[in-house]
Amino acid sequence: MAFVVVAVIAVAGCATDDEAVDTTVATTTTDTTDGTPEDARAPESGCADVVDVELELTGDGSYRISATIRSSETGNEKYADAWEVRAPDGSVLGTRVLAHPHVGEQPFTRSLDGVAIPGGTERVEIAARDSVQGFCGETMTAALPEG
């Protein structure tokens, strides 16, 4: 049996009509068998899964992409060692190499700056690679922010 807890944080502050109001929604699913949040569990497949993606358009027209990865890491012998940004046609637009395991930090988030995304592209796919299994886990598709 699982319960879903949803937390909503709205920050209105002193926003003017020209400023956007930031609203963040976080969801955590807890499996009541042992109380461990589901998103902190290692994937049973042995693959590295992308569980969240954030895209930010920067001042120079490139993107900063942050990916949250969950993997069944055991140490230097098996860990998520990279993730990549893919265009809809499958071409790789950027790769974030992960130089060491994150055994005690699951899931974990890392960013990649300076990703050039061709004009007209509306969405990108993020895929994570396991050092042993390769690209085999859950991917995530994200829409580019308007800007």
KAKAUR-V881659 format. One line per field, one symbol per residue. ss: DSSP state (H for helix, E for strand, - for the rest). psi: psi as a letter, one per 20 degrees, with the letter a starting at -180 (. if undefined). burial: + if it has 16 or more other ideal C-beta (glycine too) atoms within 10 Angstrom, else -. Layout:
# KAKAUR-V881659
ss = ???
psi = ???
burial = ???
This chain:
# KAKAUR-V881659
ss = -EEEEEEEEEE----------EEEEEEEEEE-----EHHH-------EEEEEEEEEE-----EEEEEEEEE---E--E-EEEEEEE-----EEEEEE----------EEEEEEEE-------EEEEEEEE---E-----EEEE----
psi = pqqpppppppogclprhiqqpppppppppppihjjpphiiqqqiiirpqpiqppppprhjirqpppppqprmqibhioroirqqpprhjiqpiqpopoirrlgjmprqpqqpqkoppqqiphqqpppqpqhghboiaprppqqpqq.
burial = -----------------------------+--------+--++---+++++++-+-------+-+++++++++----+++++++++------++-+-+--+++--+++-+-+--+-+------++++++++-+--++--+-+-----
